[in-house]
Amino acid sequence: MKMFKELSLLLLYSILGEGIRMFFHLPVPGSIIGILLLFLSFQTKILKPAAIEDTANFLLNHLTILFVPAGVGLMQYYGAIKYTWPILLGAVVICSLVSLVAVGKTAELVEKIGIKSSERKLRLIEKVESIRGEADDLSAGE
């Protein structure tokens, strides 16, 4: 029963997103709007992540099964893509490589910023300690 309730919550957000998309004639998929609504609900504490945790973990653990219908549906269009599949495959590979490089470089930049921040923090702590030491020396001498 708990899993049904959690799945109902997820579907409610998806349906709300689809309704907003249709009402405002937005070019964004309704599922994306639903995910944004779910995110906003988490951020505003309207909904706690624990409210959908079990079902979300189940869906994530079985995510690969959800791609099977899309792959089978793609086979319906085999005639349309049989001559262009090398181009499509090349585009997918190139985009994947570009994404990997972008994520890697971003991670390096974030790490470098974190290291500089840590070094700056250590220097400030050393300065504060030296000032405290000088203040202790002055107060001991008085």
Secondary structure, DSSP 8 states (H G I E B T S, - for coil): -HHHHHHHHHHHHHHHHHHHHHHHT-SS-HHHHHHHHHHHHHHTTSS-GGGTHHHHHHHHHTHHHHTHHHHHHHHTTHHHHTTTHHHHHHHHHHHHHHHHHHHHHHHHHHHHHHHHHHHHHHHHHHHHHHHHHHHHHHHHH-
